Amino acid sequence: MKTEYNQDKKKGGSLSLCMIVKNEEENFKRFLPSIIDIVDELIVIDTGSMDDTIRIAEEFGGKVYNSPWEGDFAKLKNEAGSYAYSEWLLIIDADEKISKGLKDEIIQIVKNGSEFNGYYMPRKNYYLGKWLKFGGNYPDYQLKFFRRGKGVYHPPPLHPKVIIDGKIGYLKNPLEHFPYETVGEYLKKFELYTTYDALFLERKNVKVNFINSVRWIVIKPSIRFIKRYFLKLGFLNGIPGLFACIFDALNYAVKYIKLWHIYENKKYG
């Protein structure tokens, strides 16, 4: 890797790109070139890839560490940050692309310094062939860029939050997110993530009873759908927007039903 902005280390900071991956060879080919030329270090934690992910990461100059997947992104992202040496960390997913404008903003911060220890960036979501502009999908602010040692990930494990020690700023240009190419791919991730969410609810000792059943299966999904589809104008995203709002709302019900199933299995062995 060779930075275009930091040939003289005395004139600026450094940047480590950290990623948690599994079977991401296609996304690596598509999106790593959008950022790799400005990073000083690439840290990749692989959770069991069976394709060419590791080989491609190493071709890009990455340092690859193997770690078993236990359903906890917070743990793995903190681990990735512990391996990095740079002043700044950029922790993104393999299906996210750094736009040209965002890249320029990051370069200037790393090169010139900043009063902030972390930055939110707006994220654009590409869902089933359409950019979702409404329904709370943009700007979908994400905190993925911060000083090493100043940010720590905390649960929930699948969608952890970064707690920053210090001031937080906002970037203007978008991070582009391409999470699902097909309906089938979305359903596979929906199945996987709701299972891990159910396990997290079990760890939090969420009870299965009549009141919680009404709350999680009826009230929460209904409020979520009304808020995103109507109040936040999700209907303006067309059919993909309708699907996005439906599945987002169903997430509550499905993970709660899976929680019930976990308890039933334990009860009857």
C-alpha positions in Angstrom: 0.0 0.0 0.0 1.2 3.5 -0.8 -0.5 6.6 0.3 -1.0 9.5 -2.1 -1.2 12.1 0.6 1.4 11.0 3.1 4.7 10.3 1.5 6.4 12.3 4.2 5.3 11.0 7.6 6.2 14.3 9.3 3.5 16.1 7.3 0.5 14.1 8.4 -1.0 11.2 10.3 -1.7 7.7 9.2 -4.8 5.6 8.4 -5.6 1.9 9.1 -8.5 0.2 7.2 -10.0 -2.6 9.3 -12.5 -5.1 8.1 -14.4 -8.2 9.4 -15.0 -10.6 6.5 -16.2 -14.0 5.4 -16.4 -15.0 1.7 -16.1 -11.5 0.4 -13.9 -12.0 -2.7 -16.4 -10.3 -5.1 -16.8 -7.3 -2.8 -13.1 -7.0 -2.3 -12.6 -6.8 -6.1 -15.4 -4.2 -6.4 -14.8 -1.9 -3.5 -11.3 -2.1 -2.0 -9.8 -0.1 -4.9 -12.0 2.9 -3.8 -9.9 3.3 -0.6 -6.8 1.1 -0.6 -4.6 3.7 -2.2 -4.8 6.1 0.7 -4.4 3.7 3.6 -1.2 2.9 5.4 -2.4 -0.4 6.6 -5.1 -3.0 5.9 -6.3 -5.2 8.8 -8.6 -8.1 7.9 -10.2 -10.5 10.4 -11.4 -13.5 8.5 -14.1 -15.6 10.2 -13.9 -18.7 8.0 -13.8 -17.8 4.3 -14.0 -20.7 1.8 -13.3 -18.5 -1.3 -10.4 -16.3 -2.4 -11.0 -13.6 0.2 -7.7 -14.2 2.1 -5.6 -14.4 -1.1 -7.1 -11.1 -2.4 -6.7 -9.4 0.9 -3.0 -10.3 0.9 -2.6 -9.2 -2.7 -3.8 -5.8 -1.5 -1.1 -5.9 1.2 -3.5 -6.8 4.0 -2.5 -8.4 7.3 -5.0 -11.3 7.8 -6.0 -12.7 11.2 -8.3 -15.7 11.6 -11.0 -15.6 14.3 -14.0 -17.8 14.8 -17.4 -16.2 14.2 -19.4 -16.1 17.5 -22.0 -13.7 16.5 -20.3 -10.7 18.0 -19.2 -7.9 15.7 -18.4 -5.6 18.6 -15.7 -8.0 19.9 -14.2 -8.5 16.4 -14.1 -4.8 15.6 -12.4 -4.0 18.8 -9.9 -6.8 18.1 -9.2 -5.4 14.6 -8.5 -2.0 16.1 -6.1 -3.5 18.6 -3.9 -4.8 15.7 -3.7 -1.5 14.0 -0.8 1.0 14.4 -2.2 4.1 12.7 -3.5 7.3 14.3 -6.8 6.9 12.5 -9.1 3.9 12.0 -11.6 3.4 9.3 -13.7 0.3 10.1 -16.1 -0.5 7.2 -17.8 -3.6 5.8 -16.7 -5.3 2.6 -20.0 -4.3 0.9 -19.4 -0.6 1.5 -17.7 1.7 -1.0 -15.9 5.0 -0.2 -17.2 7.7 -2.5 -14.7 10.1 -4.1 -15.9 13.0 -2.0 -15.7 11.0 1.2 -12.3 9.8 0.3 -11.1 13.4 -0.1 -12.6 14.4 3.3 -10.8 11.5 5.0 -7.5 12.5 3.3 -7.7 16.0 4.6 -8.5 15.0 8.2 -5.7 12.4 8.3 -3.2 14.8 6.7 -4.1 18.0 8.6 -5.4 16.8 11.9 -8.7 17.6 13.6 -10.3 18.7 16.8 -12.7 15.7 16.6 -11.9 12.2 17.7 -14.6 10.5 15.6 -16.8 11.2 12.6 -20.2 10.2 11.5 -20.6 9.8 7.7 -23.9 9.6 5.8 -24.5 6.2 4.2 -26.5 5.6 1.1 -28.2 2.2 0.9 -28.6 0.3 -2.4 -31.5 -2.1 -2.0 -32.8 -4.5 -4.7 -31.7 -2.3 -7.5 -32.6 1.1 -6.1 -31.0 3.8 -3.9 -33.3 4.3 -0.9 -33.6 8.0 -0.3 -36.5 8.0 2.1 -37.8 6.0 5.0 -34.9 6.8 7.3 -32.5 5.2 4.8 -30.6 8.4 4.0 -28.7 10.0 5.5 -28.1 6.8 7.5 -25.3 8.2 9.6 -22.6 5.7 10.6 -19.6 6.3 13.0 -16.9 4.3 11.2 -13.9 6.7 11.3 -12.1 7.6 14.5 -8.8 8.0 16.3 -7.2 4.7 17.5 -7.6 4.4 21.2 -10.5 6.9 21.3 -13.4 4.6 20.2 -14.7 1.3 21.7 -17.5 -0.9 20.3 -20.3 -1.9 22.7 -23.2 -4.3 22.3 -25.6 -5.1 20.7 -23.2 -7.6 19.0 -24.6 -7.5 15.4 -25.0 -3.7 15.2 -22.6 -2.4 17.8 -22.2 1.2 18.8 -19.0 3.1 19.0 -18.4 5.1 22.1 -16.0 8.0 21.4 -13.9 9.6 24.0 -14.0 13.2 22.8 -15.8 15.4 20.3 -17.6 13.9 17.2 -17.9 15.6 13.9 -19.9 14.9 10.7 -18.6 14.3 7.2 -20.6 15.5 4.2 -20.0 12.9 1.4 -21.6 9.5 1.5 -20.5 6.0 2.2 -22.2 3.8 -0.4 -23.7 0.5 0.9 -24.5 -2.5 -1.4 -25.8 -5.1 1.1 -28.0 -7.3 -1.1 -27.8 -8.2 -4.7 -30.8 -10.5 -4.7 -33.9 -11.3 -2.6 -32.4 -14.7 -1.8 -29.3 -13.1 -0.4 -31.4 -10.7 1.7 -33.4 -13.6 3.1 -30.3 -15.6 4.0 -28.9 -12.6 6.0 -32.4 -12.0 7.5 -32.4 -15.6 8.7 -28.9 -15.4 10.1 -29.2 -12.0 11.8 -32.6 -12.7 13.4 -31.1 -15.9 14.9 -28.2 -14.0 16.5 -30.6 -11.2 17.6 -32.7 -13.9 19.4 -29.7 -15.2 21.2 -28.9 -11.7 22.3 -32.4 -11.3 23.7 -31.9 -14.5 25.6 -28.7 -13.1 27.0 -30.6 -10.0 28.1 -33.2 -12.4 29.8 -36.1 -11.1 27.8 -39.2 -13.1 28.9 -41.7 -14.7 26.6 -45.2 -14.0 27.9 -48.5 -12.6 26.7 -47.6 -9.0 27.2 -44.2 -9.3 25.5 -45.8 -11.3 22.7 -48.2 -8.5 21.9 -45.5 -6.0 22.2 -42.9 -7.7 20.0 -45.2 -9.3 17.4 -47.9 -6.6 17.0 -47.0 -3.2 18.5 -43.3 -2.9 17.7 -43.6 -4.0 14.1 -46.6 -1.8 13.5 -45.0 1.3 15.0 -41.8 0.6 13.0 -43.6 0.2 9.7 -45.9 3.3 10.1 -42.9 5.4 11.2 -40.6 4.4 8.3 -43.2 3.9 5.5 -45.5 6.8 6.1 -44.0 9.3 8.5 -40.5 9.1 7.0 -41.9 8.8 3.4 -40.6 5.3 2.7 -43.4 4.9 0.2 -41.5 7.2 -2.1 -38.8 4.5 -2.5 -41.3 2.4 -4.6 -41.6 -1.3 -4.3 -38.1 -1.9 -3.0 -38.9 0.7 -0.3 -42.1 -1.2 0.6 -40.1 -4.5 0.9 -37.5 -2.8 3.0 -40.0 -1.4 5.5 -41.9 -4.7 5.7 -38.8 -6.8 6.5 -37.5 -4.1 8.9 -40.7 -4.3 10.8 -40.9 -8.1 10.7 -37.4 -8.3 12.3 -39.0 -7.7 15.7 -41.5 -10.5 15.4 -39.2 -13.0 13.9 -36.4 -12.7 16.4 -39.0 -12.8 19.3 -40.5 -16.0 17.9 -37.0 -17.5 17.6 -36.5 -16.5 21.2 -39.6 -18.4 22.2 -38.2 -21.4 20.2 -34.9 -21.2 22.1 -36.8 -21.4 25.4 -39.0 -24.3 24.2 -36.0 -26.3 23.1 -34.3 -25.8 26.5 -37.5 -26.7 28.2 -38.1 -30.0 26.4 -34.5 -30.9 25.5 
